[in-house]
Amino acid sequence: MLYLLSTPLMSFAHGLRNKMYFASCQPQRDNQNKEKPMQNVTPFHIAIPVHNLAECRTFYREILNCEEGRSSDHWVDFNLFGHQLVIHHKPKSETEELHHNPVDGHDVPVPHYGVVLPWHTFQSFSGELKSKGVQFIIEPYIRFEGQPGEQATMFFKDPAGNALEFKAFKDMGQLFAK
């Protein structure tokens, strides 16, 4: 599940790593200290290949602010907005290239993965990525503006070339809109 700070910009201003967007993904609590999940969604698990484990470990920890979990010499677990992301070492293949499909006038890389964020978190997160010099495949913009499924989206790659997309909807009811 995605759990956010109630005041993400407060931590942003103080530069506290891992608390900027997701407070180490601890759940929000109500006045009776009961967990308040944003949605009734269970966390996903995704494992992706990387040929440069140390460089990708730094990227996910320092650039995306993911809290690091278990690890070995060949893999590292991360908390990606409350979901389990695992980077696994795989030797680099010279023949693997990303495919692209046209979506709303942009070439969207395939495959890609990411998280749907609350609108305000997307805005803060995209600003932080820009300030850290992340090079975007597709700069943050509004896709399908004025149409069903209108969303903010952005694409970039990790140091191993894996494409990531983060998106947000002002109206989460538009997530599966036709």
C-alpha positions in Angstrom: 0.0 0.0 0.0 1.0 3.6 -0.5 1.5 5.5 2.8 2.4 9.1 2.8 3.5 11.8 5.2 0.7 14.1 6.1 3.1 17.0 5.4 5.6 15.8 2.7 7.0 19.2 2.1 8.0 19.6 5.8 10.4 16.7 5.5 11.5 17.9 2.0 12.5 21.2 3.5 14.6 19.5 6.1 16.1 17.1 3.6 15.3 14.0 5.5 16.1 11.0 3.4 13.3 8.3 3.1 10.8 10.5 4.8 10.3 13.0 2.0 7.4 11.2 0.3 6.5 8.1 2.2 7.8 8.2 5.7 9.6 4.9 5.3 6.2 3.7 4.1 4.7 3.7 7.6 0.9 3.8 7.5 -1.0 6.9 8.3 -2.9 6.7 11.6 -6.1 8.2 12.8 -6.7 9.7 16.3 -7.2 6.2 17.8 -3.9 5.1 16.3 -5.7 2.9 13.8 -4.1 2.4 10.4 -5.8 4.4 7.6 -4.8 2.8 4.2 -5.4 5.0 1.1 -7.0 2.1 -0.8 -7.8 -1.5 -0.1 -4.8 -2.6 -2.3 -2.1 -5.1 -1.3 1.5 -4.3 -2.1 3.0 -5.6 -5.3 6.4 -7.4 -5.7 8.5 -6.8 -8.7 12.0 -8.0 -9.4 14.0 -6.4 -12.2 17.4 -7.1 -13.7 20.4 -4.8 -13.3 23.9 -5.3 -14.6 25.3 -2.7 -12.2 24.1 -3.6 -8.8 26.1 -1.0 -6.8 25.1 1.9 -9.1 21.5 0.9 -9.1 21.5 0.4 -5.4 22.7 4.0 -5.0 20.1 5.3 -7.5 17.1 3.7 -5.8 18.3 4.7 -2.3 19.6 8.2 -3.0 17.7 9.4 -6.1 14.3 7.8 -5.5 14.7 7.7 -1.7 13.7 4.1 -1.3 14.4 2.5 2.0 16.7 -0.5 1.6 15.6 -3.9 3.0 17.3 -7.3 2.8 20.2 -7.8 0.4 22.9 -10.2 -0.7 25.8 -10.0 -3.2 23.3 -10.5 -6.1 20.1 -8.6 -5.1 18.7 -5.8 -3.0 15.1 -5.3 -1.7 13.7 -1.7 -1.6 10.5 -0.2 -0.3 9.1 1.7 -3.4 6.2 3.7 -2.0 5.1 0.7 0.1 5.7 -1.9 -2.6 8.6 -4.4 -2.8 11.0 -3.7 -5.5 14.0 -6.1 -5.9 16.9 -5.4 -8.1 18.7 -8.6 -9.2 22.1 -8.7 -10.8 22.0 -10.0 -14.4 25.0 -9.7 -16.8 24.4 -7.0 -19.4 23.1 -8.2 -22.7 24.1 -6.2 -25.8 21.0 -7.3 -27.7 18.3 -6.1 -25.3 16.7 -2.8 -26.3 13.5 -1.1 -25.2 10.6 -1.1 -27.5 8.4 2.0 -27.8 4.7 2.4 -28.4 3.0 5.7 -29.3 0.8 7.1 -26.5 -0.7 10.6 -26.6 2.0 11.8 -29.0 4.9 10.3 -27.0 7.1 7.2 -27.5 6.4 5.2 -24.3 9.1 2.7 -23.5 8.0 -1.0 -23.1 8.5 -2.6 -20.7 8.2 -0.1 -17.8 7.0 -0.1 -14.2 6.2 2.4 -11.6 3.6 3.6 -9.1 0.4 5.6 -9.3 0.9 8.4 -6.7 -1.5 11.0 -5.2 -1.5 14.2 -7.2 0.4 16.4 -4.7 3.0 13.6 -4.2 3.6 13.4 -7.9 4.2 17.1 -8.1 6.7 17.1 -5.2 8.4 13.9 -6.4 8.8 15.2 -10.0 10.3 18.4 -8.7 12.8 16.6 -6.5 13.8 14.4 -9.5 14.4 17.5 -11.6 16.5 19.0 -8.8 18.6 15.9 -8.7 19.3 16.1 -12.4 17.3 13.0 -13.5 17.1 12.9 -17.3 13.6 12.2 -18.4 12.6 10.1 -21.4 9.2 11.9 -21.1 9.2 15.1 -19.0 6.4 15.4 -16.5 3.2 16.5 -18.2 -0.6 16.0 -18.3 -1.5 13.1 -20.6 -5.0 12.8 -22.1 -5.8 16.3 -21.0 -9.6 16.9 -20.8 -10.3 13.3 -21.7 -11.2 10.2 -19.7 -8.1 9.0 -17.9 -6.4 12.4 -17.7 -3.2 12.0 -15.7 0.1 13.5 -14.8 3.0 11.2 -16.0 6.7 11.1 -16.3 9.2 8.5 -17.6 12.9 8.0 -16.9 15.5 5.2 -16.7 17.5 3.7 -13.8 21.3 3.3 -14.4 20.7 -0.2 -15.8 18.3 1.1 -18.5 15.0 0.0 -16.8 12.2 2.4 -17.7 10.1 3.8 -14.9 6.8 5.6 -15.1 5.2 7.5 -12.2 1.8 8.9 -12.7 -1.0 10.6 -10.8 -4.7 11.3 -11.2 -6.6 14.2 -9.7 -9.6 11.9 -9.7 -8.5 8.3 -8.9 -11.8 7.2 -10.3 -10.2 7.8 -13.7 -7.5 5.1 -13.2 -9.4 2.6 -15.4 -11.6 5.1 -17.3 -12.5 4.2 -20.9 
